[in-house]
């Protein structure tokens, strides 16, 4: 059945005539393709952007594999960004309610993963004071959840992710400290509690996995800041656990594949397939 609630989607391909939409000062065509499945959007900094890197087996590529023919996993990671810079981006990569059109993908789950750059020391350009970092995260949540927001989407589920700890000896510059990064991770947890949004406490899980030893953290990073395969394994495991616990309807095993499996055609004709599956896609959601 088609949802009676407003549909929230990325400003991307939709059915009908191609149109131009502003995107961070540039213009891009949204194309001509209609969407036949909904989306999960991973929004964050370089930890998200790099999560499709096959070398490190990040969360993005692994989720995309699990959700093939179920949900599209969309990478909206912006390397180097802090929450000051990311907040206006959020409002560019999702559409306002008034822009929603038929047969466009619903945003079913949005992960928000920032703090690694905000936690830079004050003399560095990426630094965002802790209080404003908290405000920015809260505003991101309200952008989706507040009924008076132009981007209101009550059907979109949210997950906040804390920055991981860092391995300072592996870093090429002294732009961050272990304790300050921990403070920003704690602030993400406070925002989640205050706004009733589940939080993946990556900082604590990774710290415990390292035996609460800074030296033990090295294996989880490529350079002290960006995650290696072992680091992404922890985040992926936590994300999998969180979806099962908080949003089981979105767990990959609980979602049917889009269009029938190939053996359907052993017992059905092409005409039967067209009659059953070639109608309005929304009727199947």
C-alpha positions in Angstrom: 0.0 0.0 0.0 1.2 3.5 -0.7 2.1 5.5 2.4 -0.3 8.2 3.5 2.5 10.2 5.1 4.6 12.8 3.2 7.4 11.2 1.2 11.0 12.3 1.8 13.6 11.6 -0.7 16.9 12.7 -2.2 16.9 15.4 -4.8 17.8 12.8 -7.5 16.3 10.9 -10.3 12.5 11.0 -10.6 9.9 10.2 -13.1 9.0 12.9 -15.6 10.9 15.7 -17.3 14.5 16.4 -16.2 14.8 19.6 -14.2 17.7 21.5 -12.8 18.1 21.9 -9.0 20.6 24.0 -7.0 23.3 22.0 -5.3 25.9 23.8 -3.3 26.1 26.6 -5.8 26.2 24.4 -8.8 23.4 22.9 -10.9 22.9 19.3 -11.9 20.2 17.4 -13.8 18.1 15.0 -11.8 17.8 12.7 -14.8 14.9 10.6 -16.0 15.0 7.4 -14.0 12.1 6.5 -11.7 12.9 4.9 -8.4 11.6 1.4 -7.6 13.1 1.1 -4.1 13.6 3.3 -1.1 16.9 4.6 0.4 19.2 4.6 3.4 21.5 7.7 3.4 24.8 7.7 5.3 25.6 11.3 6.1 28.9 12.3 7.6 32.5 13.3 7.1 35.4 11.3 5.7 34.6 8.3 7.9 31.4 8.0 5.9 32.9 9.0 2.5 35.6 6.3 2.8 33.1 3.7 3.9 32.8 2.5 0.3 36.5 1.9 0.0 36.9 -1.9 -0.9 40.3 -2.0 0.7 38.9 -1.3 4.1 35.5 -3.0 3.7 33.6 -0.1 5.1 30.0 0.1 6.3 28.7 1.5 3.0 29.8 -1.2 0.7 28.8 -3.9 3.1 25.3 -2.5 3.6 24.9 -2.1 -0.1 25.6 -5.8 -0.5 23.1 -6.8 2.2 20.3 -4.5 0.8 20.7 -5.3 -2.9 17.2 -5.2 -4.5 15.8 -4.0 -1.1 17.0 -0.5 -0.3 19.5 1.7 -2.1 22.5 2.7 0.2 23.5 6.2 -0.6 26.9 7.7 0.3 26.7 11.3 1.4 30.0 11.6 3.2 32.0 14.8 2.8 35.7 14.5 3.7 37.0 17.2 6.0 33.5 18.6 6.8 32.4 19.7 10.3 28.8 20.2 11.4 28.9 23.9 10.5 29.6 23.1 6.9 27.4 20.0 6.8 24.2 21.5 8.1 23.4 23.5 4.9 24.5 20.4 2.9 21.8 18.3 4.6 19.2 20.7 3.3 20.6 20.3 -0.2 20.7 16.5 -0.4 17.2 15.9 0.9 14.1 17.5 -0.7 11.5 19.6 0.9 8.0 18.1 1.4 6.7 20.5 -1.3 9.2 19.1 -3.8 8.1 15.4 -3.4 6.8 13.9 -6.6 5.2 10.5 -7.3 7.4 7.5 -7.6 10.4 9.0 -5.9 12.3 7.1 -3.2 11.5 7.5 0.4 14.3 8.2 2.8 13.8 5.3 5.2 17.0 5.7 7.4 19.4 8.5 7.8 22.7 8.0 9.8 24.5 11.1 11.0 28.2 10.7 11.8 30.1 13.8 12.7 32.5 15.0 15.4 35.9 13.9 14.2 36.6 17.2 12.5 34.6 19.4 14.9 36.9 18.1 17.7 40.0 19.7 16.1 41.8 22.1 18.4 40.6 25.8 18.3 43.5 27.0 16.2 42.5 24.7 13.3 39.8 25.8 10.7 37.7 22.7 11.2 37.1 23.3 14.9 33.6 23.8 16.0 33.0 24.7 19.7 31.3 21.9 21.6 28.2 23.9 22.3 27.7 24.7 18.7 28.5 21.2 17.7 25.6 20.1 19.9 23.3 22.7 18.5 24.2 21.6 14.9 23.4 18.0 15.6 20.2 18.9 17.2 19.2 21.1 14.3 19.9 18.2 11.9 17.6 16.0 13.9 14.9 18.7 14.0 15.3 19.2 10.3 13.8 15.7 9.8 11.6 15.4 12.9 10.1 18.9 13.5 6.5 19.1 12.0 7.1 22.7 11.0 10.3 21.9 9.1 10.1 22.1 5.3 12.1 18.8 5.3 9.8 17.1 7.9 9.7 13.3 7.3 8.0 11.4 10.1 8.7 8.1 8.4 12.5 8.6 8.3 14.4 6.8 11.0 17.5 8.3 12.5 20.8 7.0 14.0 23.5 9.1 15.5 27.1 7.8 15.5 29.8 9.1 17.8 33.3 9.7 16.5 35.7 6.9 17.3 38.7 7.5 19.5 41.9 8.5 17.8 45.5 7.1 17.8 47.5 10.2 18.2 51.0 8.7 17.6 49.9 7.6 14.1 48.7 11.1 13.1 50.8 13.4 11.1 49.8 16.6 12.9 48.7 17.5 16.4 45.3 18.9 15.4 43.4 16.7 17.8 43.7 15.1 21.2 42.4 11.9 22.6 40.5 13.6 25.5 38.9 16.3 23.4 37.6 13.8 20.8 36.1 11.8 23.7 34.3 14.9 24.9 32.7 15.3 21.4 31.7 11.7 21.4 30.0 12.1 24.8 28.1 15.1 23.4 26.7 13.0 20.6 25.3 10.7 23.2 23.8 13.6 25.1 22.0 14.8 22.0 20.7 11.4 21.3 19.3 11.0 24.8 17.8 14.5 24.7 16.2 14.0 21.3 15.3 10.3 21.7 17.5 9.2 18.8 19.5 5.9 19.1 23.2 6.4 19.3 26.0 4.1 18.1 28.6 4.7 20.8 31.6 3.8 18.5 34.0 5.6 20.8 33.3 3.4 23.8 33.0 0.1 21.8 36.4 0.7 20.1 38.1 1.8 23.3 37.0 -1.3 25.0 38.0 -3.5 22.1 41.4 -2.0 22.3 41.7 -3.0 26.0 41.3 0.6 27.0 44.9 1.1 25.8 45.8 3.9 23.4 48.5 1.6 21.9 45.8 -1.0 21.3 43.9 1.5 19.1 46.5 1.5 16.3 45.1 -1.6 14.6 41.7 0.1 14.0 43.1 3.0 12.0 45.1 3.7 8.8 46.5 6.9 10.0 45.3 7.4 13.6 42.1 9.1 12.4 40.6 7.2 9.5 39.3 3.7 10.0 41.0 0.5 8.7 39.1 -2.7 8.1 39.1 -3.6 11.8 37.6 -0.3 12.7 34.9 -0.4 10.2 34.1 -4.0 11.3 33.2 -2.6 14.8 31.0 0.2 13.3 29.3 -2.2 10.9 28.5 -4.7 13.7 27.0 -1.9 15.8 25.0 -0.6 12.9 23.6 -4.0 12.3 22.7 -4.4 16.0 21.0 -1.0 16.1 18.8 -1.7 13.1 17.7 -5.0 14.5 17.0 -3.4 17.9 15.4 -0.1 17.0 14.1 -0.5 13.5 13.6 -4.2 12.8 11.2 -3.4 9.9 14.3 -2.1 8.1 16.6 -5.0 8.9 17.7 -6.6 5.6 16.2 -10.0 6.4 12.8 -8.5 7.0 12.5 -6.7 3.6 11.4 -8.5 0.5 13.4 -8.2 -2.7 12.2 -5.8 -5.4 10.7 -7.9 -8.2 10.5 -11.7 -8.1 13.5 -14.0 -8.1 14.4 -15.5 -11.5 12.8 -18.8 -10.8 9.5 -17.1 -10.8 9.6 -17.4 -14.5 9.6 -21.2 -14.3 5.9 -21.1 -13.5 4.8 -17.7 -14.8 4.6 -16.2 -18.2 5.9 -12.9 -19.3 2.4 -11.6 -19.6 1.7 -12.6 -16.0 4.8 -10.9 -14.9 3.8 -7.7 -16.6 0.3 -7.8 -15.1 1.6 -8.4 -11.6 4.8 -6.3 -11.5 4.6 -3.7 -14.2 2.0 -1.5 -12.5 2.5 1.3 -10.1 5.5 0.6 -7.9 4.0 2.4 -4.9 1.2 -0.3 -4.8 3.9 -2.8 -3.6 5.1 -0.8 -0.6 
